[in-house]
Amino acid sequence: MQLKVKEELFDEPTCEHNIQKKEKKACKTAVPGSSTGGCALDGAYIVLSPIRDALHVVHGPINCLGNSYNQRTSESKGNETFYMYGMTSSINENDLIFGSEDKLKKGIIYAVNKFNPKGVFIYNTCVPALTGEDIGGVARELTEKLNIPVVPVQSQGFSGGKNLGNKIAGDVLFEYVIGKKEPNIDILTDYNINLIGEYNIKGELFLIKKALSDNGINLLSNITGNATMEEIMYSHKAGLNVVVCSKALVYLARKMEEKYGIPFIEESFFGLSSTNNAMLHIAESFKDAKLIEKVKKNIESKTKIIRKEIEPYKKFLTGKRVLLYTGGVKSWSLISALNDLGMKVIATGVKKSTEEDKNRIKEFDANGNIIMLDNGNPVNLIKMIKDEQADILLAGGRNQYTAIKSLIPFLDVNQERSSSYTSYEGIVHLGRQIYLELNSPVYDVIRKAN
């Protein structure tokens, strides 16, 4: 049994703050035991659960599953939809006394016989970790018995925060799944890539995949939205890894480069400019003049089309003031999309952002006018909205009532969002949604009432 989390998960050498400084510092994690902002279980479950043909079993009290299940609106076009099932061993007081490994085994065997998945992930939680449950041993036994990968995920919450859980998930994929199968030769092309950290929120992967295909680039594997176990198993045959909006999974990209020689780049597909840059950087990574020329022509053509489509919205939105309060890489990647729409970002939340994320914000803020918000409690947000005269709040669902109290429009841009905002079509969706929110008559009514 091994509960200790690998030291390298805390100290990522590819992080910019570790590259630039002689004295390395560990990447930020939550205080052990803290559930605010998510624990390691949340992070691991978010990364792995979109794998659509595997079962995801949370070994712990039922509340652990309730806190993590269905947090993101990932979508799938496959026949298997196991990612939508919430499964738990639901341990109780008797299990604490007598042990719950047999209960876990029987439950998994029953579920595998019923659903016939291609793999199983067992997520450890605080209680069985503290009582000494050996999920690693259970996984080895069931892998042999069931003849499918059964993967132990040491995601007990007291190990750290959500960011660490993301890394733990990447590590188990690297150790137990990636490289375990070879792809059929007919699915390979000259330009094969993996996307890492794309979870297909509201089908955004499908928009990115369409843009890649239009440029002659083959998406070999996506980690992990709409993915299958087999797809991830042969992802080691890609020629390039593209890390999409997930600094935590840069760990996985680095490990794949070390073992399989796959180089990686980090890109965003939020906004017209960022999508164009991503496509060009991918093409340049293959060092193929014909591909680069094809992508440049396609970018020119797509840019004309999308600019024409967003023009009606941009005319109205130009100069409108946005308060952006979201997490991680969206704190900067959405700035690019809003700039494409002519909007002015007055502030962005950085509570869950890394130093690299903050540097990216500065890159999009030539005049240094964007305020970085470390504390986005409702009082601070309401004050910021009034002081900076924000026209709209873009944030997660929990901040909707903050916008209502401030009497301004609101759009959810977090994982619960109702529309897809990536790639070329995504910027049109985003412009339309913001336009509709700002033009809703309800705000005039409530303002007059107040």
C-alpha positions as CSV (number, residue, x, y, z in Angstrom):
1,M,0.0,0.0,0.0
2,Q,1.4,3.4,-1.0
3,L,-0.4,6.6,0.2
4,K,2.5,9.0,-0.1
5,V,2.1,11.4,-3.0
6,K,5.2,11.7,-5.3
7,E,7.4,14.6,-4.4
8,E,7.7,15.6,-8.1
9,L,4.0,16.3,-8.1
10,F,4.6,19.2,-5.7
11,D,7.6,20.6,-7.6
12,E,7.1,20.9,-11.3
13,P,10.4,21.8,-13.1
14,T,8.6,23.1,-16.2
15,C,6.7,25.8,-14.2
16,E,8.1,29.2,-15.3
17,H,8.8,30.3,-11.7
18,N,11.0,27.2,-11.3
19,I,12.8,27.7,-14.7
20,Q,13.7,31.3,-14.0
21,K,14.8,30.9,-10.4
22,K,17.8,29.0,-9.0
23,E,15.9,28.3,-5.9
24,K,12.8,26.3,-6.8
25,K,9.6,26.6,-4.9
26,A,6.8,24.1,-4.8
27,C,3.6,24.7,-6.7
28,K,0.8,26.0,-4.6
29,T,-1.5,23.4,-2.9
30,A,-4.4,23.8,-0.5
31,V,-3.9,23.3,3.2
32,P,-4.5,19.6,3.9
33,G,-8.0,19.0,5.2
34,S,-9.4,22.1,3.5
35,S,-12.3,21.6,1.2
36,T,-12.6,25.2,0.1
37,G,-11.8,25.4,-3.6
38,G,-11.7,21.6,-3.8
39,C,-9.5,18.8,-2.5
40,A,-7.3,16.3,-4.3
41,L,-10.4,14.0,-5.0
42,D,-12.1,16.8,-6.8
43,G,-9.1,17.5,-9.0
44,A,-8.5,13.9,-9.9
45,Y,-12.2,13.2,-10.6
46,I,-12.5,16.3,-12.8
47,V,-9.6,15.0,-15.0
48,L,-10.5,11.3,-15.2
49,S,-14.3,11.2,-15.1
50,P,-14.8,12.4,-18.7
51,I,-13.3,9.1,-20.0
52,R,-16.5,7.8,-21.3
53,D,-16.0,4.0,-21.4
54,A,-14.5,3.6,-17.9
55,L,-16.3,3.3,-14.5
56,H,-15.4,5.8,-11.9
57,V,-15.8,4.5,-8.3
58,V,-15.2,6.8,-5.3
59,H,-14.2,4.6,-2.4
60,G,-15.4,6.5,0.7
61,P,-18.5,7.9,2.4
62,I,-21.2,8.8,0.0
63,N,-20.7,12.6,0.5
64,C,-17.3,12.4,-1.1
65,L,-19.0,11.4,-4.4
66,G,-21.7,14.0,-3.9
67,N,-19.1,16.7,-3.6
68,S,-17.4,15.7,-6.9
69,Y,-19.9,14.1,-9.2
70,N,-21.0,15.9,-12.3
71,Q,-19.2,19.2,-11.6
72,R,-18.6,19.8,-15.3
73,T,-20.9,19.7,-18.3
74,S,-18.6,17.4,-20.3
75,E,-20.3,15.9,-23.3
76,S,-19.9,12.7,-25.3
77,K,-20.8,11.5,-28.8
78,G,-20.0,7.9,-28.1
79,N,-22.2,5.0,-27.2
80,E,-20.8,4.7,-23.7
81,T,-21.9,7.3,-21.2
82,F,-20.4,5.9,-18.0
83,Y,-18.9,9.3,-17.2
84,M,-22.5,10.3,-16.2
85,Y,-22.8,7.6,-13.6
86,G,-21.9,8.3,-10.0
87,M,-20.5,5.2,-8.3
88,T,-19.3,4.9,-4.7
89,S,-18.6,2.2,-2.2
90,S,-20.5,4.3,0.3
91,I,-18.6,3.1,3.4
92,N,-20.3,3.4,6.8
93,E,-19.5,2.9,10.5
94,N,-19.4,-0.9,10.2
95,D,-17.0,-0.6,7.3
96,L,-14.7,1.4,9.5
97,I,-14.6,-1.3,12.1
98,F,-14.5,-4.4,9.9
99,G,-12.9,-3.1,6.7
100,S,-14.5,-2.4,3.3
101,E,-12.1,-3.9,0.8
102,D,-14.3,-6.9,0.1
103,K,-17.3,-4.6,-0.2
104,L,-15.3,-2.6,-2.8
105,K,-14.3,-5.7,-4.7
106,K,-17.9,-7.1,-4.9
107,G,-19.3,-3.7,-6.0
108,I,-16.8,-3.3,-8.8
109,I,-17.3,-6.9,-10.0
110,Y,-21.0,-6.4,-10.0
111,A,-20.7,-3.1,-11.9
112,V,-18.2,-4.5,-14.5
113,N,-20.5,-7.5,-15.2
114,K,-23.5,-5.1,-15.6
115,F,-21.9,-2.4,-17.7
116,N,-18.9,-4.1,-19.5
117,P,-16.6,-1.1,-19.3
118,K,-13.1,-0.9,-20.7
119,G,-11.5,0.1,-17.4
120,V,-12.2,1.2,-13.8
121,F,-10.8,4.0,-11.7
122,I,-10.9,3.7,-8.0
123,Y,-10.6,7.0,-6.1
124,N,-9.3,6.8,-2.6
125,T,-10.6,9.2,0.0
126,C,-9.6,10.4,3.4
127,V,-11.4,7.9,5.6
128,P,-10.3,4.6,3.9
129,A,-6.8,6.1,3.5
130,L,-6.6,6.8,7.2
131,T,-7.9,3.3,8.2
132,G,-5.4,1.6,5.9
133,E,-7.5,0.3,3.0
134,D,-5.3,-1.1,0.3
135,I,-6.9,0.0,-3.0
136,G,-3.7,-0.6,-4.8
137,G,-3.9,-4.3,-3.9
138,V,-7.6,-4.4,-4.8
139,A,-6.8,-2.8,-8.2
140,R,-4.1,-5.4,-8.9
141,E,-6.3,-8.3,-8.0
142,L,-9.3,-7.1,-10.0
143,T,-7.1,-6.2,-13.1
144,E,-6.1,-9.8,-13.2
145,K,-9.5,-11.2,-12.5
146,L,-11.6,-8.9,-14.8
147,N,-8.9,-8.6,-17.6
148,I,-9.4,-4.8,-17.8
149,P,-7.3,-2.0,-16.3
150,V,-8.4,-1.3,-12.8
151,V,-6.5,1.9,-11.7
152,P,-6.0,3.0,-8.1
153,V,-6.1,6.8,-7.7
154,Q,-4.5,7.9,-4.4
155,S,-6.7,11.1,-4.3
156,Q,-7.3,11.3,-0.5
157,G,-8.2,14.8,0.2
158,F,-5.7,15.4,3.0
159,S,-2.9,15.2,0.4
160,G,-3.7,18.6,-0.9
161,G,-5.9,20.7,-3.1
162,K,-7.6,20.4,-6.5
163,N,-4.5,21.3,-8.4
164,L,-2.6,18.4,-6.8
165,G,-5.5,16.1,-7.7
166,N,-5.2,17.1,-11.3
167,K,-1.5,16.0,-11.2
168,I,-2.3,12.8,-9.5
169,A,-4.8,12.0,-12.2
170,G,-2.2,12.7,-14.9
171,D,0.3,10.5,-13.1
172,V,-2.0,7.5,-13.0
173,L,-2.8,7.9,-16.7
174,F,0.9,7.9,-17.4
175,E,1.7,4.9,-15.2
176,Y,-1.3,2.7,-15.9
177,V,-2.9,3.7,-19.2
178,I,-0.7,5.5,-21.7
179,G,1.5,3.4,-23.9
180,K,-0.4,0.2,-23.2
181,K,-1.7,-0.3,-26.8
182,E,-0.7,0.5,-30.3
183,P,-3.1,2.3,-32.7
184,N,-4.3,1.0,-36.0
185,I,-2.1,2.3,-38.7
186,D,-5.1,3.7,-40.7
187,I,-5.9,6.3,-38.0
188,L,-2.4,7.9,-38.1
189,T,-1.4,10.8,-40.4
190,D,1.7,12.9,-40.8
191,Y,0.4,15.4,-38.2
192,N,-0.9,13.6,-35.1
193,I,-1.4,15.5,-31.8
194,N,-2.9,15.0,-28.4
195,L,-4.8,17.7,-26.5
196,I,-4.1,17.5,-22.8
197,G,-6.4,19.2,-20.3
198,E,-9.5,19.6,-22.6
199,Y,-12.6,18.3,-20.9
200,N,-15.2,18.9,-23.6
201,I,-17.3,21.4,-21.6
202,K,-20.5,21.8,-23.5
203,G,-19.0,20.1,-26.5
204,E,-16.1,22.6,-26.9
205,L,-13.7,19.8,-28.0
206,F,-15.8,19.2,-31.1
207,L,-15.3,22.8,-32.2
208,I,-11.5,22.5,-31.6
209,K,-11.4,19.2,-33.4
210,K,-13.2,20.7,-36.4
211,A,-10.7,23.5,-36.6
212,L,-7.8,21.1,-36.4
213,S,-9.3,18.9,-39.1
214,D,-9.9,21.9,-41.4
215,N,-6.1,22.5,-41.1
216,G,-5.1,18.9,-41.8
217,I,-4.1,18.2,-38.2
218,N,-5.2,14.8,-36.8
219,L,-6.4,14.8,-33.1
220,L,-5.1,11.3,-32.1
221,S,-6.2,11.5,-28.5
222,N,-7.9,13.9,-26.2
223,I,-7.1,13.8,-22.5
224,T,-9.8,13.5,-21.4
225,G,-13.1,14.9,-22.7
226,N,-15.0,12.3,-24.8
227,A,-12.0,10.0,-24.6
228,T,-12.0,6.2,-24.5
229,M,-9.5,4.1,-22.6
230,E,-8.1,2.8,-25.9
231,E,-7.6,6.3,-27.3
232,I,-5.5,7.3,-24.2
233,M,-3.6,4.0,-24.4
234,Y,-2.2,4.8,-27.8
235,S,-1.7,8.5,-27.2
236,H,2.1,7.9,-27.0
237,K,2.2,7.7,-30.8
238,A,1.4,11.4,-31.3
239,G,4.0,13.8,-32.7
240,L,3.0,16.7,-30.4
241,N,1.2,17.3,-27.2
242,V,-0.8,20.5,-26.8
243,V,-1.6,21.5,-23.2
244,V,-4.9,23.2,-23.2
245,C,-5.9,25.4,-20.3
246,S,-4.6,23.2,-17.5
247,K,-1.2,24.1,-15.9
248,A,-1.6,21.1,-13.6
249,L,-1.4,18.6,-16.5
250,V,1.9,20.1,-17.8
251,Y,3.3,17.4,-15.5
252,L,1.8,14.7,-17.8
253,A,3.1,16.4,-20.9
254,R,6.6,16.6,-19.4
255,K,6.6,12.9,-18.5
256,M,5.5,11.9,-22.0
257,E,8.3,14.0,-23.5
258,E,10.8,12.3,-21.2
259,K,9.6,8.8,-21.9
260,Y,8.3,9.0,-25.5
261,G,10.1,12.0,-26.9
262,I,6.9,13.9,-27.6
263,P,7.4,17.7,-27.5
264,F,4.7,19.9,-26.0
265,I,3.4,23.4,-26.3
266,E,0.8,25.3,-24.2
267,E,-2.1,27.0,-26.1
268,S,-5.5,28.5,-25.6
269,F,-8.5,28.2,-27.9
270,F,-10.6,31.0,-26.3
271,G,-11.0,33.8,-28.8
272,L,-10.2,34.4,-32.5
273,S,-6.6,35.6,-31.9
274,S,-5.7,32.8,-29.6
275,T,-7.2,30.1,-31.8
276,N,-5.3,31.5,-34.8
277,N,-2.1,31.5,-32.8
278,A,-2.6,28.0,-31.5
279,M,-3.2,26.6,-35.0
280,L,0.0,28.4,-36.3
281,H,2.1,27.2,-33.4
282,I,0.9,23.6,-33.9
283,A,1.8,23.8,-37.6
284,E,5.2,25.3,-36.8
285,S,6.0,22.6,-34.3
286,F,5.9,20.0,-37.1
287,K,8.4,22.1,-39.1
288,D,6.6,21.3,-42.3
289,A,6.5,24.2,-44.8
290,K,3.4,22.9,-46.7
291,L,1.4,22.5,-43.4
292,I,2.4,26.0,-42.3
293,E,1.4,27.5,-45.6
294,K,-2.0,25.7,-45.5
295,V,-2.7,26.8,-41.9
296,K,-1.8,30.5,-42.7
297,K,-4.2,30.5,-45.7
298,N,-6.9,28.9,-43.6
299,I,-6.4,31.4,-40.8
300,E,-6.8,34.3,-43.2
301,S,-10.0,32.8,-44.6
302,K,-11.5,31.9,-41.2
303,T,-10.6,35.3,-39.7
304,K,-12.5,37.1,-42.4
305,I,-15.6,34.9,-41.9
306,I,-15.6,35.2,-38.1
307,R,-14.9,38.9,-38.0
308,K,-18.0,39.4,-40.3
309,E,-20.1,37.1,-38.0
310,I,-19.1,39.0,-34.8
311,E,-19.3,42.4,-36.3
312,P,-22.9,43.1,-35.3
313,Y,-22.1,42.2,-31.7
314,K,-18.7,43.9,-31.6
315,K,-20.3,47.3,-32.7
316,F,-22.4,47.2,-29.6
317,L,-19.9,45.6,-27.2
318,T,-16.9,47.8,-28.0
319,G,-15.9,49.8,-24.9
320,K,-18.2,47.9,-22.6
321,R,-16.6,47.2,-19.2
322,V,-16.3,43.6,-18.0
323,L,-15.5,42.3,-14.5
324,L,-14.1,38.7,-15.1
325,Y,-14.0,36.5,-12.0
326,T,-13.2,32.9,-12.9
327,G,-10.4,30.4,-12.1
328,G,-7.0,29.4,-13.3
329,V,-6.2,29.9,-17.0
330,K,-9.6,31.4,-17.8
331,S,-8.4,34.4,-15.8
332,W,-6.2,35.2,-18.9
333,S,-7.5,33.2,-21.8
334,L,-10.9,34.8,-21.7
335,I,-9.3,38.2,-21.8
336,S,-8.1,37.4,-25.3
337,A,-11.6,36.5,-26.4
338,L,-13.1,39.7,-24.8
339,N,-10.4,41.8,-26.5
340,D,-11.5,40.3,-29.8
341,L,-15.0,41.6,-29.1
342,G,-13.7,45.1,-28.3
343,M,-14.6,44.9,-24.6
344,K,-12.5,46.4,-21.8
345,V,-11.6,44.0,-19.0
346,I,-11.4,46.1,-15.8
347,A,-10.5,43.2,-13.4
348,T,-9.9,39.5,-13.3
349,G,-9.8,37.0,-10.5
350,V,-6.5,35.3,-9.7
351,K,-7.3,33.4,-6.5
352,K,-6.6,30.1,-8.2
353,S,-4.1,31.4,-10.8
354,T,-0.5,30.4,-11.0
355,E,2.4,32.9,-11.5
356,E,2.3,31.9,-15.2
357,D,-1.4,32.8,-15.4
358,K,-0.6,36.2,-13.9
359,N,2.2,36.8,-16.4
360,R,-0.2,35.9,-19.2
361,I,-2.7,38.5,-17.9
362,K,0.0,41.1,-18.1
363,E,0.7,40.1,-21.7
364,F,-2.9,40.9,-22.6
365,D,-2.8,44.1,-20.6
366,A,-0.4,46.4,-22.4
367,N,-1.3,49.5,-20.3
368,G,-1.3,47.7,-16.9
369,N,-4.9,48.7,-16.2
370,I,-6.4,45.3,-15.4
371,I,-6.8,44.8,-11.6
372,M,-5.9,41.3,-10.3
373,L,-8.4,40.2,-7.6
374,D,-7.1,37.9,-5.0
375,N,-10.3,38.0,-2.9
376,G,-13.5,37.8,-4.8
377,N,-16.0,37.6,-2.0
378,P,-19.4,39.3,-2.7
379,V,-18.6,42.4,-0.8
380,N,-15.4,43.0,-2.8
381,L,-17.0,42.2,-6.1
382,I,-20.0,44.5,-5.5
383,K,-17.5,47.3,-4.5
384,M,-15.4,46.7,-7.6
385,I,-18.5,46.7,-9.9
386,K,-19.6,50.1,-8.5
387,D,-16.1,51.7,-8.3
388,E,-15.1,50.6,-11.8
389,Q,-18.6,51.0,-13.3
390,A,-18.7,47.5,-14.8
391,D,-21.4,46.8,-17.4
392,I,-21.4,43.0,-16.9
393,L,-20.0,40.3,-14.6
394,L,-18.6,37.1,-16.2
395,A,-18.0,34.5,-13.5
396,G,-19.2,31.1,-12.1
397,G,-22.7,30.3,-11.2
398,R,-22.2,31.0,-7.5
399,N,-21.6,34.7,-8.3
400,Q,-24.9,35.2,-10.1
401,Y,-26.6,36.6,-7.1
402,T,-23.7,39.1,-6.6
403,A,-24.6,40.4,-10.1
404,I,-28.2,40.6,-9.2
405,K,-27.4,42.6,-6.1
406,S,-25.3,45.0,-8.2
407,L,-28.2,45.3,-10.7
408,I,-25.9,44.4,-13.7
409,P,-26.1,41.5,-16.3
410,F,-24.3,38.2,-15.6
411,L,-23.0,35.4,-17.8
412,D,-21.7,32.1,-16.5
413,V,-18.3,31.2,-18.1
414,N,-17.3,28.5,-15.7
415,Q,-17.7,24.7,-16.1
416,E,-21.5,25.0,-15.7
417,R,-21.8,27.3,-18.7
418,S,-24.6,26.7,-21.1
419,S,-22.7,27.4,-24.4
420,S,-19.3,26.5,-25.9
421,Y,-16.9,29.4,-26.2
422,T,-13.8,27.9,-27.7
423,S,-12.4,28.0,-31.3
424,Y,-13.9,30.0,-34.1
425,E,-17.6,29.3,-33.6
426,G,-17.1,29.8,-29.8
427,I,-16.2,33.4,-30.1
428,V,-19.4,34.0,-32.0
429,H,-21.4,32.2,-29.3
430,L,-19.7,34.3,-26.6
431,G,-20.3,37.6,-28.4
432,R,-24.0,36.7,-28.9
433,Q,-24.5,35.6,-25.3
434,I,-23.0,38.8,-23.9
435,Y,-24.9,40.9,-26.4
436,L,-28.2,39.3,-25.3
437,E,-27.4,39.7,-21.6
438,L,-26.6,43.4,-22.0
439,N,-29.8,44.0,-24.0
440,S,-32.1,42.1,-21.7
441,P,-35.0,44.4,-20.7
442,V,-35.1,42.9,-17.2
443,Y,-32.2,45.0,-16.0
444,D,-34.0,48.3,-16.8
445,V,-37.0,47.0,-14.9
446,I,-35.1,46.1,-11.7
447,R,-33.1,49.3,-11.8
448,K,-36.2,51.4,-11.9
449,A,-37.7,49.3,-9.1
450,N,-34.6,50.1,-7.0
